[in-house]
Amino acid sequence: MSTGAVLQKEAMHILKLTSRTFYIPIKLLNPLLRKTVGSAYLCMRAIDEIEDHENLSSHTKQHLLRSTSKLLESDFDNTAYLQLLKPYQELLPEVTLRLNDWLAVCPAEIIGKVKESTSIMAEGMARWVEKDWKVKTKEDLDEYTYYVAGLVGVMLSDIWEWYDGTKTDRELAIGYGRGLQAVNMLRNQDEDADRGVHFIPDGWKRQDMFEYATKNLKMADEYIKSIDTKNIILFCKIPLALANKTLKALSSGKEKMGRSEVESTVKEILEEE
């Protein structure tokens, strides 16, 4: 097996360990898209693990995120990256330590866009670590969800266009990402509160957050309507369906969807196609 094939296999393994939601639709993509989207997702997950880390100080997170952002702006220097992480390597997960490997899996023609979106995300995350994640207004919420999720939508839109010329509205792509993130925020509200993080704007009730999530998930519906490639449509439909069902479960008082419900939702979508 070639080095590239080994890396790709390892990428899918790490993906399975880090994201139940995205592993399923990525696995269903054709080989070229699977390799591309898988590596792009892992690049963003690598920096996300720094932002979310429980045992790193605010100052350390800002330093690591901003330094990584700069490294992604040019030819990625893995020696410099590993040197940057060295004092914290025992604390950081494999997905973060191996950022260079995920970049290596990504096709050369699209790597620039993946690095650009990941770099912007890292800088945005650093800014919000510095603000201690204090979301006070809807504008704050829009900005934070843009950096941590809307940029995933932008990056995916770049990948679709590179792959077969599929053109999508970037604002709708951002709305799609925001909708998924808002559902996560609702699901993790108590857990976030326990660690002193408050994502709901001042004066908002939980119902306002439900409305914010619903409005953005409707943008995701519009986003999917603009796509003709069946494989891409299938990929986009699964996280959206899971988010809609999670929102429904949360509004009826459940904490989240059960595994069997996740499996039956994916099966329904596969049968529709």
Stockholm file with secondary structure:
# STOCKHOLM 1.0

chainA/1-273         MSTGAVLQKEAMHILKLTSRTFYIPIKLLNPLLRKTVGSAYLCMRAIDEIEDHENLSSHTKQHLLRSTSKLLESDFDNTAYLQLLKPYQELLPEVTLRLNDWLAVCPAEIIGKVKESTSIMAEGMARWVEKDWKVKTKEDLDEYTYYVAGLVGVMLSDIWEWYDGTKTDRELAIGYGRGLQAVNMLRNQDEDADRGVHFIPDGWKRQDMFEYATKNLKMADEYIKSIDTKNIILFCKIPLALANKTLKALSSGKEKMGRSEVESTVKEILEEE
#=GR chainA/1-273 SS CCHHHHHHHHHHHHHHHHCHHHHHHHHTSCHHHHHHHHHHHHHHHHHHHHHHCSSSCHHHHHHHHHHHHHHTTSSCCHHHHHHHHGGGTTTSCHHHHTHHHHHHHSCTTTHHHHHHHHHHHHHHHHHHHHTTTBCCSHHHHHHHHIIIIIHHHHHHHHHHHHHHCCCCCHHHHHHHHHHHHHHHHHHTHHHHHHTTCBCSCTTCCHHHHHHHHHHHHHHHHHHHHTCCCHHHHHHHHHHHHHHHHHHHHHHTTCSSCCHHHHHHHHHHHHHHC
#=GC SS_cons         CCHHHHHHHHHHHHHHHHCHHHHHHHHTSCHHHHHHHHHHHHHHHHHHHHHHCSSSCHHHHHHHHHHHHHHTTSSCCHHHHHHHHGGGTTTSCHHHHTHHHHHHHSCTTTHHHHHHHHHHHHHHHHHHHHTTTBCCSHHHHHHHHIIIIIHHHHHHHHHHHHHHCCCCCHHHHHHHHHHHHHHHHHHTHHHHHHTTCBCSCTTCCHHHHHHHHHHHHHHHHHHHHTCCCHHHHHHHHHHHHHHHHHHHHHHTTCSSCCHHHHHHHHHHHHHHC
//
